[in-house]
Amino acid sequence: MADFAPCSPPQLENVPSAEGALPTPAELVGRPYALPIDILGELHGPAFYADYSGVRQLYMCSMALVEELCDESRFAKNLTEPLADYRQVAGDGLFTAYHGEPNWQKAHDVLLPGFSYAGLRNYHASMLDINCRLVDRWDASIGRQPVDVSGDLQKLAMDTVAAAGFGARFESFDYDGLAPIPESFTTALGMIGDREKTPEFDAELANLHGHFDELIDGHRAGSYEADDLLYSMLKDDADGKPVLEQENIRNQIMTFLIAGQLTTSELMPTALYNIVRHPLVQSRAQAEVDEVFGSDDDDYLPSYDDIGKLTYLRQVLNETLRLSPPVLGFDRMALTDQVVGGKYPVKQGEAVTVLTGALHRQPEWGDNVELFDPDRFEPALAAARPAALFVQAVRHRTSVVHRSPVRPARSHHGDRPGAPSIPPDRFATLCTAVGWRTESPARRLPP
Ligand code: HEM
């Protein structure tokens, strides 16, 4: 059995160091979307060491270097220490599996159809149902109280991933705070940085596992109606044995909550904030929604095919992902000894991390990279752009859930390289609501 462990970076003499304090707010003036780490590339790039994650890593961010790092014949996805910490809760789930760990391929094979065009169509009804609950809740607040946009969208993301992923109904909108399972999940996740594992951590994990086991057993007994991803994971192999063990299925469920929920619950409020702050964008988005949904029926329920017609909304999501990517970086491990960019030697098994926010601010994006401009993703422009410039594009080509082999026109992450990672139906209904006021901006943005 191969040994699996987090990768370390190469030790290079010719690379500057950005270790220590991050850029200060003063250095971010005039850049309303940038985080301190987003400008490290500009200050030190295209390759530099930094330790803001708590671990010293080698970062690269220019388009040319990222193109090489994403060449699957030379580099593979593998974990460095910060991501490996998530294995305490998600084990060998897809997102946190080491390169070569057998369960990655098995899970990849059984889950792929679930992320296909046909698979996604199956989840539309439950997504719509949860979306309607949010809209009702917000409608009921009109004239009475402001809504907690970020908090409610976190609930929306959590409940949607749970329903589509494993048939769970958290009913988060029935709770003032988080519902019990999301609460347990959030608490456990908050403890993964602690060096010593406490009985509290073990108790949260046991609680989550107990809940997941019930869902798995319920699905085995056929008690769930919807054709969710969990059903795909219960398949048997040719010898009649389960392809995935119970423990790995639990890890995949945890993975959906981490990779699917944390990302989308950040994207949604940020995108809405961008829409509200840009009246022209808002009116274009609204006009598009009116055209597809009809402007005279507030209760219109979009079909799955309607969602594909919301192309401007996709542009808005992509531009939000460019400026405020929820996944700040991703790791690439050399499959054999490599020299990147003609001058950075990376030995087999060593890792380099791509810094997303810095990549998304490279000069190839144009003169004003800090400007929120969804027209950058106008279909012809997006198609002509090298995939390596946009993480959602370059990683979709290879991540299991981030591409659709069946019909690229509608993977769950969008319909072309560079498309967003969630169907925009939830935004669409929201965009029909006019006159929003922001009292609590999305969390990544400055007040
Ligand atoms: C805004 C939303 C999202 C963003 C920005 C995002 C971003 C990413 C990125 C950049 C990667 C590649 C990481 C790497 O190459 O190391 C990734 C992988 C992954 N994502 Fe997402 N994601 C989003 C939504 C989702 C959703 C909704 C799910 C599932 C319900 C999901 C599940 C996964 C999984 C399982 C992987 C690992 C895939 C593999 O290694 O085969 N993500 N995500």
Boltz pocket constraint, residues with backbone or C-beta under 6 A from the ligand:
constraints:
  - pocket:
      binder: B
      contacts: [[A, 77], [A, 94], [A, 95], [A, 108], [A, 161], [A, 165], [A, 255], [A, 256], [A, 259], [A, 260], [A, 261], [A, 263], [A, 264], [A, 267], [A, 321], [A, 325], [A, 326], [A, 327], [A, 329], [A, 330], [A, 331], [A, 391], [A, 392], [A, 395], [A, 398], [A, 399], [A, 400], [A, 401], [A, 402], [A, 421], [A, 422]]
      max_distance: 6.0
